[in-house]
Structures are given as structure tokens and as C-alpha cells.
Amino acid sequence: MSDKNWKRNTLLIGAGIGLLAGLLSAYLRIRKAESNNEIITFKAKDTAKIGTAVFDFMKKFL
């Protein structure tokens, strides 16, 4: 490749997309909880499920 920094650029773009997707997801979850007068709580099991789902999604599409 002609661009020497392609690895760095790829990592930065991927991190930026992940950041934006995570912020949007959190924002939508907060809006839903507020409209239902709920408080969001995270348990270790729920967090592990989300992490597993993200990695499964990445394996399928990348």
C-alpha cells in the first residue's frame, strides 16, 4: 500500500465507529428507561452476554 499509516488509520476509524455506536446505544437505552421510569442496572452476567454478542457479530461480518 502507498500509505504507511494504514494500520493506524484502520484502528482509529474502527475505534471511532465503535465509540459512536456505543454512545448511540447507551443514549437510546437511557431514553427508553426514562420513558418507563426505570433505572438501568448492569450485572456481570448481562455484561458478559453483551460482550459475547458483540464478538459474535464481529466474527460474522468481518
Secondary structure, 3 states (H helix, E strand, C coil): CCCCCHHHHHHHHHHHHHHHHHHHHHHHHHHHHHHCCCCCCCCHHHHHHHHHHHHHHHHHHC
